[in-house]
Amino acid sequence: MYFSYQKPLKGENVGIVFGSFAPLHQGHLDLIMRAKKENDGGCIVIVCGYNGDKGEPLMPHKKRYRYVREFFADDDLVAVYAINDTELGIAKYPNGWEKWLEEFNRIWEFASENKTAKRIWYVGEQDYYNGLIARKEKAILLNRSENLISASMIRRNPIKHWDKITYPFRRVFSTNILIIGTASEGKSVMTTDLGKYFNAPHSWEWARDYIKESCIADWEFDSTDFMAFLEGQYNLNKKLINSPANHGVFFADSDAMTTRMYAEQYAREDSCELTHEEFEKIAVMADEYARKSRWDKIYLLCPKGTFVDDHERFMLHAGMDERQEMFELLCNNIKRTGNWDKVTILDGGYWKNFEKIVKDVKEIIEHGKD
């Protein structure tokens, strides 16, 4: 058993709700809110599960436990604990009732300050109700007919049921789409237009803001600057994914794989300050940020058209040979991070590329990711 500190509940009566919460949704809240309101001691929530269960790989048991705690962190009448059936050697439902209740009784000893408090289980399934009553526990079976949402429905098509998902779990189900390419391929405009079209949060090249604020040129970049690019872009993307404005789809302009591409190319340029030794340090950090990022689809824009001189771009990379070389570096970075199977290469004009992405995203919204 593992748990974080929770204040012991007080009162003569304590409600109990258990579930895998993969994810925690409004149907679960029907149980938890009633249990909390009908009992002066509040409600104990038990996050159940076993290794390899229906929450994985996106929502392993420990992550679900953390997210449920996060959701109720400001509520002193809800205490959240966890039972991992695999770690405790509990047989899978319906065969593990006795050992599972034995583990719950250990939790009860410190979860409820009043040792004589009555405990009342709130369940939404007849089999759970029957199992508890058969073991002399008091239970209330709620009618779920007015809120038929289920975790399996959400997992099949999260966007369709987005308003039923509690906010800590939305980050898990967000469809994260990365628009990627070398400089002057139109990815920033594409990302912005897609965000506007779908009324979705979208990021921008964080490094551009940094460059303007620091009044620094490309040839001056050192490892400190590239480290800032990596952290800044990652945090910007993460913030937007977790934003209340995210209704299931997020578009990103650039990430660690892009920054690594630039750093590797700049380290090769005699006119640039960045050294090979510095690049090696940047590469380690870039790969770590790439590992921490999750992309559902990556649209890769091929070198094409005229390189725009907007007085901000590094013009040593304006030639098609240089652009193609950087494109190959970027492809290698995507492959290195294990993301190549998510890539769709776009080599058409702006409208054709835009139309392709819009069609794909509409399909996801309608039918889910799979």
C-alpha positions in Angstrom: 0.0 0.0 0.0 1.2 3.5 -0.7 -0.5 6.8 0.3 0.1 10.5 0.8 -0.9 12.1 4.0 -4.6 12.8 4.3 -6.3 14.4 7.3 -8.4 11.8 9.2 -12.1 12.4 8.7 -14.3 13.1 11.7 -18.0 12.5 12.4 -20.4 9.8 13.2 -20.9 8.6 9.7 -18.4 8.3 6.8 -19.2 7.5 3.2 -17.0 5.3 1.0 -16.6 5.2 -2.7 -14.2 3.0 -4.6 -13.3 2.5 -8.2 -10.5 2.4 -10.8 -11.2 6.0 -11.9 -9.8 5.5 -15.4 -10.6 8.4 -15.6 -12.5 10.1 -12.7 -15.6 11.4 -14.3 -19.0 13.0 -13.5 -20.6 9.6 -12.9 -18.1 9.0 -10.1 -18.9 12.4 -8.7 -22.6 11.5 -8.4 -21.4 8.9 -5.9 -18.7 10.9 -4.2 -20.7 14.1 -3.7 -23.7 12.3 -2.3 -21.5 10.3 0.1 -19.8 13.5 1.2 -23.1 15.4 1.7 -25.1 12.7 3.4 -22.4 11.9 6.0 -21.1 14.3 8.6 -17.7 12.7 8.4 -17.3 13.2 4.7 -16.2 10.6 2.2 -13.2 8.2 1.8 -12.3 7.5 -1.9 -10.3 4.4 -2.7 -8.5 4.3 -6.0 -8.3 0.6 -6.9 -6.5 -1.2 -9.7 -3.9 -3.8 -10.7 -0.8 -3.7 -12.9 -1.8 -3.7 -16.6 -5.4 -2.9 -16.0 -7.8 -0.8 -18.1 -6.1 2.5 -17.1 -2.7 1.6 -18.7 -0.6 2.7 -20.4 -1.8 6.3 -20.1 -3.1 6.1 -16.6 -1.2 3.6 -14.4 -2.6 3.1 -10.9 -0.2 5.5 -9.2 -0.9 8.3 -11.7 -4.7 7.8 -11.2 -4.2 8.0 -7.5 -2.2 11.3 -7.8 -4.8 12.8 -10.2 -7.7 12.0 -7.9 -5.9 13.5 -4.9 -5.2 16.6 -7.0 -8.9 17.0 -7.8 -9.9 16.8 -4.2 -6.8 18.6 -2.7 -8.9 21.6 -1.5 -11.7 19.5 0.0 -11.3 18.5 3.7 -14.3 16.3 3.5 -12.8 13.9 1.0 -9.8 11.7 1.8 -8.2 9.7 -1.0 -6.3 6.4 -0.5 -5.1 3.7 -2.8 -5.3 -0.1 -3.0 -3.1 -1.8 -5.7 -4.4 -5.4 -6.0 -1.3 -6.7 -7.7 1.2 -5.4 -5.1 -1.0 -6.9 -2.3 -1.6 -10.2 -4.1 -5.4 -9.7 -4.2 -7.2 -11.8 -6.7 -9.0 -10.0 -9.5 -12.7 -9.2 -9.0 -15.0 -10.9 -8.1 -12.7 -13.3 -6.2 -10.7 -10.9 -3.9 -13.4 -9.4 -1.7 -12.1 -10.8 1.7 -8.5 -9.7 1.2 -9.5 -6.4 -0.3 -11.8 -5.6 2.7 -9.0 -6.6 5.0 -6.7 -4.0 3.3 -9.5 -1.4 3.5 -9.8 -2.1 7.3 -6.2 -1.1 7.7 -6.8 2.1 5.9 -9.9 2.7 8.0 -7.9 2.7 11.1 -6.2 6.0 10.3 -8.6 7.4 7.7 -11.4 7.9 10.3 -10.6 9.6 13.5 -13.8 8.3 15.1 -13.2 4.6 15.5 -16.9 4.0 16.2 -18.1 5.8 13.1 -20.5 4.0 10.9 -19.3 3.4 7.3 -21.6 3.5 4.4 -20.6 2.3 0.9 -21.9 4.1 -2.2 -21.9 2.1 -5.3 -23.3 2.3 -8.8 -23.4 -1.4 -9.7 -25.6 -4.2 -8.4 -22.8 -6.7 -8.1 -20.8 -4.4 -5.9 -23.9 -3.8 -3.7 -24.5 -7.5 -3.4 -20.9 -8.3 -2.6 -20.8 -5.7 0.2 -24.2 -6.6 1.7 -23.2 -10.3 1.8 -20.2 -9.3 3.9 -22.3 -7.4 6.4 -21.4 -3.9 5.1 -24.0 -1.2 4.8 -24.3 -0.1 1.2 -26.4 2.2 -0.9 -27.0 1.5 -4.6 -27.4 4.6 -6.7 -29.6 4.8 -9.8 -27.2 5.6 -12.7 -29.9 6.0 -15.3 -29.8 9.8 -15.2 -26.0 9.9 -15.9 -25.0 7.0 -18.1 -21.4 8.1 -18.7 -18.8 5.5 -18.1 -15.0 5.4 -18.2 -15.0 3.0 -21.2 -17.2 5.5 -23.2 -14.7 8.2 -22.4 -11.7 6.1 -23.3 -13.2 5.3 -26.7 -13.9 8.9 -27.6 -12.7 11.5 -25.0 -13.5 14.6 -27.0 -17.1 13.6 -27.4 -17.5 13.3 -23.6 -14.9 16.0 -22.6 -17.3 17.9 -20.3 -17.6 14.7 -18.2 -13.9 14.3 -17.5 -12.5 15.9 -14.4 -9.7 18.4 -15.2 -6.6 16.5 -13.9 -7.4 13.7 -16.3 -8.0 15.8 -19.3 -4.2 16.2 -19.9 -4.1 12.4 -20.4 -6.8 12.5 -23.1 -5.8 15.7 -24.9 -5.0 15.0 -28.6 -1.7 16.8 -28.9 -0.7 17.7 -32.5 2.8 18.9 -33.4 3.5 21.0 -36.5 7.2 20.6 -37.2 9.7 21.6 -39.9 12.7 23.7 -40.7 12.7 27.5 -40.8 10.4 29.4 -43.1 8.2 26.5 -44.0 5.0 28.2 -42.7 4.5 26.0 -39.6 3.9 29.0 -37.3 1.1 30.4 -39.5 -0.3 26.9 -40.0 -0.3 26.3 -36.2 -2.0 29.6 -35.5 -4.6 29.1 -38.2 -5.4 25.6 -37.0 -5.9 26.9 -33.5 -8.3 29.5 -34.7 -10.2 27.1 -36.9 -10.8 24.6 -34.1 -11.0 27.2 -31.3 -8.2 25.3 -29.7 -5.1 26.4 -27.7 -2.0 26.6 -29.8 1.6 27.4 -28.9 4.2 29.5 -30.7 8.0 29.4 -31.0 9.0 30.4 -27.5 12.6 31.0 -28.6 11.5 33.9 -30.7 10.2 35.8 -27.7 13.5 35.0 -25.9 15.6 36.2 -28.8 13.7 39.5 -29.0 13.9 40.1 -25.2 17.6 39.2 -25.1 18.5 41.1 -28.2 20.6 38.2 -29.3 21.5 36.9 -32.8 21.6 33.3 -33.9 25.4 33.2 -34.2 25.7 34.2 -30.5 23.6 31.3 -29.1 25.4 29.2 -26.5 24.3 26.2 -24.5 22.6 28.5 -21.9 20.4 29.9 -24.6 19.5 26.5 -26.1 18.7 25.1 -22.6 16.3 28.1 -22.1 14.7 27.3 -25.5 14.1 23.7 -24.5 12.7 24.5 -21.1 10.6 27.4 -22.3 9.0 25.6 -25.2 8.2 22.5 -23.0 6.6 24.6 -20.3 4.6 26.6 -22.8 3.2 23.5 -24.4 2.5 21.9 -21.1 0.7 25.0 -19.8 -1.6 25.1 -22.8 -2.3 21.3 -22.7 -3.4 21.8 -19.1 -5.3 25.0 -19.8 -9.1 25.2 -19.3 -9.2 26.4 -22.9 -8.2 22.9 -24.0 -11.4 21.1 -25.1 -9.6 18.0 -26.4 -7.2 19.2 -29.1 -3.9 21.2 -28.8 -1.7 22.4 -31.6 2.0 22.9 -31.0 4.6 24.9 -33.0 8.0 23.4 -32.2 9.3 21.2 -29.5 12.6 19.7 -28.2 13.2 17.8 -31.4 13.2 21.1 -33.4 15.5 22.8 -30.9 17.9 19.9 -31.1 18.0 20.1 -34.9 19.0 23.8 -34.7 21.7 23.2 -32.0 23.3 20.4 -34.0 23.4 22.5 -37.2 24.7 25.6 -35.4 27.5 23.5 -33.7 28.7 22.6 -37.2 28.9 26.3 -38.4 32.2 28.0 -37.9 30.5 31.3 -37.8 28.4 30.3 -34.7 29.5 30.4 -31.1 28.1 27.0 -30.1 30.7 24.3 -29.7 30.4 20.5 -30.3 31.0 20.0 -26.5 28.1 22.3 -25.7 25.9 20.6 -28.2 26.4 17.2 -26.5 25.0 18.6 -23.3 22.1 20.2 -25.1 21.4 16.9 -26.9 21.0 15.0 -23.6 18.5 17.6 -22.3 16.6 17.7 -25.6 16.2 14.0 -25.6 14.9 14.1 -22.1 12.3 16.7 -22.9 11.3 14.8 -26.0 10.8 11.7 -23.9 8.5 13.6 -21.5 6.4 15.0 -24.3 3.5 13.1 -25.8 2.4 13.7 -29.4 -0.5 11.9 -31.0 0.1 13.2 -34.5 3.1 15.0 -36.0 2.8 16.9 -39.3 6.2 17.3 -40.9 6.5 20.1 -43.4 9.1 19.5 -46.2 11.5 22.2 -47.4 9.6 23.9 -50.2 9.2 27.4 -51.6 11.1 30.6 -50.9 13.0 31.2 -47.7 11.5 34.4 -46.3 14.0 37.1 -45.0 12.0 38.7 -42.2 15.2 40.1 -40.6 14.9 37.5 -37.8 15.9 34.3 -39.5 19.5 33.0 -39.9 20.1 33.5 -43.6 23.0 31.1 -43.7 20.3 28.4 -43.8 18.4 30.0 -46.6 19.7 27.7 -49.4 17.8 24.6 -50.4 20.9 22.4 -49.7 21.1 23.8 -46.1 17.4 23.4 -45.6 17.5 19.8 -46.8 20.4 19.0 -44.5 18.5 20.4 -41.5 15.4 18.5 -42.6 17.3 15.3 -42.5 18.6 16.1 -39.0 15.0 16.7 -37.9 13.9 13.4 -39.4 16.6 11.7 -37.5 15.6 13.4 -34.2 12.0 12.2 -34.7 13.1 8.7 -35.3 15.5 8.7 -32.4 12.7 9.6 -30.0 10.4 6.8 -31.3 7.9 9.2 -32.8 8.3 8.4 -36.5 5.1 6.2 -36.6 3.1 9.4 -35.7 4.5 11.4 -38.6 2.5 12.5 -41.7 4.8 14.2 -44.2 3.2 17.2 -45.9 4.8 18.4 -49.2 1.9 20.3 -50.8 1.0 23.9 -50.9 -0.3 25.8 -47.8 -4.0 25.1 -48.5 -3.5 21.4 -49.4 -1.5 20.9 -46.2 -4.1 22.8 -44.1 -6.9 20.8 -45.6 -5.2 17.5 -44.8 -4.7 18.4 -41.2 -8.3 19.7 -40.8 -9.7 16.5 -42.3 -7.7 14.3 -39.9 -8.6 16.3 -36.8 -12.3 16.3 -37.7 -12.1 12.5 -38.0 -10.5 12.3 -34.5 -13.2 14.6 -33.0 -15.9 12.5 -34.6 -14.6 9.0 -33.9 -11.8 9.2 -31.4 -8.0 8.7 -31.8 -8.1 5.0 -32.8 
